[in-house]
Each structure stands twice: as structure tokens, then as C-alpha cells.
């Protein structure tokens, strides 16, 4: 699974909108939507922010593992 599918699934599971997550990342929702659609690569610092926000490991967020691991 690609990271952009993971970030969409996590957002939807959290009942958040793209606008809400874009605000957390301090960007416009259109830019965030491009990340979710796989049109643009998401910077590492945004992946770290999202992993922290969703309380999952970067390995899970990036699709390297299939079971979410909670952050400590």
C-alpha cells in the first residue's frame, strides 16, 4: 500500500476532512489533496507530523508494515 492511500485511510477513519488535516500541516487543502491523490510527494517533515497526529509509526504510514504501531 502506498503512503497516500494510508494517509487517506487514516484521515477518513478519524472522520477528518482534507481541510482539517491541511490546517494541521499549515497548508492549503488543495496541496494536501495532491498528496492524498499521489500527485505530489509528501515531505518527510509532514509525514512525521501526520505520524504523530495519528499516533502511528512512520513505517506504517509509509506502507512498510501493515499493522499500525503506536508511538511511545
Buried (B, 14 or more C-beta within 10 A) or exposed (E): EEBBEBBBEBBEEEEBEBEEBBBBBEBEBEBBBBBBEEEEEBEEEBBEBBBEBBEBBBBBBBEEEEEBEEEE
